[in-house]
């Protein structure tokens, strides 16, 4: 098997960690959560703070991109939560 990227390895590890469960929803939820963490990591605040010397137009653009990314993360995790409702399984670490 070829070496996986860190993002692909994290998603595979999430699937393997819950693979002992016969619950396909839990496996799908774990994989979706891992993918969300790799593709759209949680970021508490926009990348351009008010104290940084960025031009206002650039700062507004980056803030809008940040909001879209965080909304995408929220939507992915909402799907995972819906899948996990029936039988939540904690990932093994």
HELIX and SHEET records of a PDB file:
HELIX    1   1 UNK A    6  UNK A   18  1                                  13    
HELIX    2   2 UNK A   24  UNK A   39  1                                  16    
HELIX    3   3 UNK A   56  UNK A   84  1                                  29    
END                                                                             
